[in-house]
Amino acid sequence: MSEEAPRLSTTPRLFVTDALAAGTAITLDQPQSHYLANVMRRQPGDLVRLFNGRDGEWAARVTSVAKKAVTLAAEWQSAPQQAVPDLWLCAAPLKKGRIDWLVEKACELGVARLQLVTTARTVVDKPNRDRLQAHLVEAAEQSGRTALPELPEPVTLDRLLRDWPAGRVLIFADEQGGTPLARAKAPAPAAILIGPEGGFTAPERDAIRAHPAVVPVSLGPNILRAETAALAAVAVWQALNGH
């Protein structure tokens, strides 16, 4: 490890798709190259931290700076690949701005998978996954995560319940009440289900409660906005399970 390692906390941190190992050469895409060269003013010889969601975080040195491409060479692993709690967040898509905020904070809190679920009262039928993926990457870069949350295609509530994997608890944040989440027994592997801005319909609620994997919980006496409920539930679950 280089004597420069203690200063890495002040260096830029970027997500790349390349495999990372000692000696690996990486060429950044145009937006990342512009950011590194023109915003951060990095020059050959400077260090940058890279991660790809698989190989941990690596310290890489800038080897060349061109008009449209910056190249680097990975030198040493600066952080191992982290073990992420096996917690999914299943949430209905929200309006732009609110869903962006939810995605960012869910990544910062450490969810392993963010599954968007369309329901009868969902206000956004086709969320922009490319934009949401970009928010996940940015949040991971800033928060120090080495594991990027999964963001699969949205599914309907019916399909989510039908294809639910055996052995995974589904914590249902029900506005009509349930066991207080702080007292619920729901260790990993687990998932949290949060409804849309208008809540679930009565038939949807009945279908959810009838599922054998579901544990209905209460998040308190107040009616929370969907994004508030999602992050409160994630934070409480992590605290209860030692994360």
C-alpha positions in Angstrom: 0.0 0.0 0.0 1.3 3.5 -0.9 2.3 6.1 1.7 -0.4 8.2 0.1 -3.2 6.0 1.5 -4.0 8.2 4.5 -4.9 11.1 2.1 -7.4 9.0 0.0 -10.4 10.4 1.9 -10.0 13.7 0.1 -9.7 12.2 -3.4 -12.6 12.0 -5.9 -14.5 8.7 -5.9 -16.0 7.3 -9.1 -18.1 4.3 -10.1 -16.8 2.3 -13.1 -18.0 -0.9 -14.8 -14.5 -2.2 -15.5 -13.0 -5.1 -13.4 -10.6 -3.7 -10.8 -7.3 -5.3 -9.9 -3.7 -4.2 -9.5 -2.4 -2.9 -12.8 -5.8 -2.6 -14.5 -6.0 0.3 -17.0 -9.3 2.2 -17.0 -10.5 4.8 -19.5 -13.3 7.0 -18.1 -16.3 7.9 -20.2 -16.6 11.5 -21.5 -18.8 12.9 -18.6 -16.5 11.4 -15.9 -13.4 12.5 -17.8 -14.8 16.1 -18.0 -15.6 16.0 -14.2 -12.1 14.7 -13.3 -10.1 16.9 -15.6 -12.1 20.2 -15.7 -14.0 20.2 -12.4 -11.6 18.4 -10.1 -8.5 19.6 -12.0 -6.8 16.2 -11.7 -3.5 15.7 -13.5 -1.3 12.7 -14.3 0.1 11.3 -11.1 -3.0 12.2 -9.0 -4.9 9.6 -7.2 -8.6 8.7 -7.6 -10.8 6.1 -5.8 -12.7 3.7 -8.0 -15.3 1.0 -7.3 -17.5 -1.2 -9.5 -19.8 -2.9 -7.0 -17.9 -6.2 -7.1 -14.2 -5.7 -6.4 -14.1 -3.3 -3.5 -12.6 0.1 -3.8 -9.3 0.7 -5.5 -6.8 3.6 -5.5 -6.0 4.4 -9.1 -3.5 6.9 -10.5 -4.2 9.2 -13.4 -1.9 8.2 -16.3 -3.1 10.6 -19.0 -5.5 13.5 -19.4 -6.9 14.1 -22.9 -9.7 16.3 -24.2 -12.3 13.6 -24.1 -10.8 10.8 -22.1 -8.9 10.4 -18.8 -7.1 7.1 -18.2 -6.0 5.6 -14.9 -4.2 2.6 -13.6 -5.4 0.8 -10.5 -2.7 0.3 -7.9 -4.0 -1.1 -4.6 -7.3 -2.0 -3.0 -8.2 0.8 -0.6 -11.3 -0.9 0.9 -12.7 -4.4 0.6 -16.0 -5.3 -0.9 -18.6 -4.6 1.8 -21.1 -7.1 3.1 -24.5 -5.5 2.6 -27.5 -6.5 4.9 -29.9 -8.7 2.8 -32.7 -6.1 2.9 -34.9 -5.1 -0.1 -37.0 -2.0 -0.3 -40.2 -2.5 -2.3 -41.9 0.8 -3.0 -44.4 2.3 -5.3 -42.9 4.9 -7.8 -43.3 8.5 -6.7 -43.3 11.8 -8.5 -40.0 13.0 -9.9 -38.0 14.7 -7.1 -39.5 12.6 -4.4 -38.5 9.3 -5.9 -35.1 10.7 -6.7 -34.6 11.6 -3.0 -35.9 8.2 -1.9 -33.5 6.3 -4.2 -30.5 8.4 -3.0 -31.3 7.9 0.7 -32.1 4.2 0.3 -28.7 3.7 -1.2 -27.0 5.7 1.6 -28.8 3.6 4.2 -27.5 0.4 2.6 -30.4 -1.5 1.0 -29.3 -4.3 -1.2 -32.2 -4.0 -3.7 -34.7 -1.4 -4.6 -37.8 -2.9 -6.2 -40.3 -0.5 -7.7 -43.9 -1.8 -7.4 -46.8 -0.5 -9.4 -50.2 -0.5 -7.7 -53.8 0.7 -8.4 -52.9 4.2 -7.1 -49.4 4.5 -8.4 -49.0 8.0 -9.9 -46.0 7.2 -12.1 -46.5 4.2 -14.5 -43.0 4.3 -16.2 -40.3 5.6 -13.9 -37.1 6.7 -15.6 -34.7 3.9 -14.6 -31.7 5.4 -16.2 -32.1 8.6 -14.1 -32.7 6.6 -11.0 -29.7 4.4 -11.7 -27.6 7.6 -12.0 -28.9 8.7 -8.6 -27.9 5.4 -7.1 -24.4 5.7 -8.6 -24.0 9.2 -7.3 -25.2 8.3 -3.8 -22.9 5.3 -3.7 -20.0 7.5 -4.8 -20.7 10.0 -2.1 -21.6 7.6 0.8 -18.6 5.3 0.4 -20.6 2.2 -0.5 -18.7 -0.4 -2.5 -21.8 -2.4 -3.3 -24.3 -0.8 -5.7 -28.0 -1.6 -4.9 -29.8 -3.6 -7.5 -32.5 -1.8 -9.4 -34.6 -4.3 -11.4 -37.5 -3.6 -13.7 -40.7 -2.5 -11.9 -43.2 -5.2 -11.3 -46.9 -5.1 -10.4 -48.0 -5.8 -6.9 -49.8 -9.0 -8.1 -46.6 -10.3 -9.6 -44.5 -9.3 -6.6 -46.7 -11.4 -4.3 -47.0 -14.3 -6.8 -43.3 -14.6 -7.3 -42.2 -13.8 -3.8 -39.1 -15.9 -2.9 -39.5 -18.5 -0.1 -37.7 -17.7 3.1 -37.8 -13.9 2.7 -40.0 -12.0 5.2 -42.1 -9.2 3.6 -42.6 -6.4 6.2 -45.8 -4.6 5.3 -46.0 -1.0 6.5 -49.8 -0.9 7.0 -51.5 2.5 7.6 -54.3 0.6 9.4 -51.9 -0.9 11.9 -49.9 -3.9 12.9 -47.2 -4.9 15.3 -44.9 -1.9 16.0 -41.9 -2.4 13.8 -39.6 -2.0 16.8 -41.0 -5.2 18.2 -41.4 -7.2 15.0 -39.3 -10.3 14.4 -38.0 -10.0 10.8 -34.3 -10.8 10.4 -32.6 -11.1 7.1 -33.4 -12.0 4.4 -36.2 -9.5 4.5 -37.9 -6.8 2.5 -40.0 -3.8 3.4 -43.2 -3.0 1.4 -44.3 0.7 1.2 -47.5 1.8 -0.6 -48.1 4.7 -3.1 -49.0 8.2 -2.1 -52.7 7.4 -2.0 -52.1 4.1 -0.1 -53.1 0.6 -1.1 -56.7 -0.2 -2.1 -58.8 -2.5 0.2 -58.4 -5.5 -2.2 -54.6 -4.9 -2.4 -54.4 -4.7 1.4 -56.3 -7.9 1.8 -54.1 -9.7 -0.8 -50.9 -8.5 1.0 -52.1 -9.5 4.4 -53.1 -12.9 3.1 -49.6 -13.7 1.9 -47.8 -16.2 4.1 -44.5 -14.2 4.0 -46.1 -10.9 5.2 -45.6 -9.4 8.6 -47.9 -6.3 9.0 -46.3 -3.6 11.0 -47.1 -0.1 12.3 -44.7 2.8 11.9 -46.4 4.9 14.6 -49.6 6.9 15.1 -48.9 9.5 12.4 -49.6 9.2 8.6 -46.2 9.4 6.9 -45.5 10.3 3.4 -44.4 7.3 1.3 -40.7 8.3 1.2 -40.6 9.1 4.9 -42.2 5.8 5.8 -39.7 3.9 3.5 -36.6 5.4 5.1 -37.9 5.2 8.6 -38.7 1.5 8.2 -35.3 0.8 6.7 -33.5 2.7 9.5 -35.5 0.9 12.3 -34.9 -2.5 10.7 -31.2 -1.9 10.4 -31.0 -0.8 14.1 -32.9 -3.8 15.2 -30.7 -6.2 13.3 -27.4 -4.7 14.2 -26.5 -2.8 11.1 
